[in-house]
Structures are given as structure tokens and as C-alpha cells.
Amino acid sequence: MGALRVVFVTSRAEKAQEAKRLGFDIERLDLDLPEPQGLDPSDIVAAKARAAYERLERPVLVEDSGLAIRAWGGFPGALVKWLEKSAGVPALPRMLDPFSDRSATAICAIAYCDGGDVVAARGEAHGSIAEAPRGEFGFGWDSIFVPDGGKRTFAEMAPEEKDRVSHRRRAWDALAPRLALERR
């Protein structure tokens, strides 16, 4: 990670594992943070990064992701984790059955804070929602998101294959040069 001694604050070990596969082997810490509610993950990460820095008093990275479904005007966006917890991932594709448009955008926002300005980046992957969950890899809603140009969900792809096209990779790729993050 070069000269920056930073901690990745996330309760999802899978997010840290993906970052590591992408070449960013960063210390992870599970820290309960207040999480503003909204559709756009980019709006949420800045507040989370500031809160994490205030608690730890050291440079931090935080990440938030979302699933913006076109037929629903971008809902659930970053609220997808609450929809997963309440209705379950299999409910999302069923809830889209009345709609002809199943297109969606997977969004990942990552923010860095060292007590000064927040540096943030965003990555997106366009695709659609499968008719039912498929696949054994990944986590969260990976089993229902099919990236454009493919027929398989993120969860049907080997992790390295998903990493080549994912919203998370695009966010890390966008942030790395802004912070001089080094890949290992």
C-alpha cells in the first residue's frame, strides 16, 4: 500500500477479499458506523469516511455499493442491503416480473479520508436483473446481476472473471491513481 497506512473499514469481509484480489491488500476493520440513508452510494461514502476517521484518527477507506434498477427510478440503490435483509435476494427479481425493463446498474463508491478533504471514486457496471438467483460465487445480490454483454450473473462467474467487469474494480481503478495506491 505504499506510504499510506490506511485501514479499510467494512463489515463485509468479502469486500476486502475482492480488494485484495484486485491488488489492494489493506488492513480491514469492522467498525459500526452511522450510515446515512439514500439511493446513491456516492452520497453515503463521504459521511461514512469522515465518521470512520473521527473514530480511528487514522487514514481510512470506506465503500458502499448499490443496485439502481431503471424500472424503479434507481431504487433500491444503496438501500439494497436493507431490501435484501427484509425481503431476501430472491424477492428482487420477482418484484420486477410486472416490468418489461429489467436493466440495472451496479454502483460502487469508495472514499478515503485522512482528516482533510474526502477523496472519492465511483465505478459502475451496467446490466440487468436475472429472473431468479443463479450461481454460487460472490455475495449479496451477485446472484441476480447479469453484466451487459454476458448471460451469467456475477455469482456464476469465477471471482477473477467477475473482477474484470465489476463495478467494484472500476471504483478501485478510479481511486488508485488519485491516492497513489500501489497494487501488490
Secondary structure, DSSP 8 states (H G I E B T S, - for coil): -TT---EEE-S-HHHHHHHHHTT---EEE---------S-HHHHHHHHHHHHHHHH-S-EEEEEEEEEEGGGTT-EETTHHHHHHHH-TTHHHHHTTT-S--EEEEEEEEEEESSS--EEEEEEEEEEE-SS---SSSSGGGGTEEETT-SS-GGGS-HHHHHHH-HHHHHHHHHHHHHT----
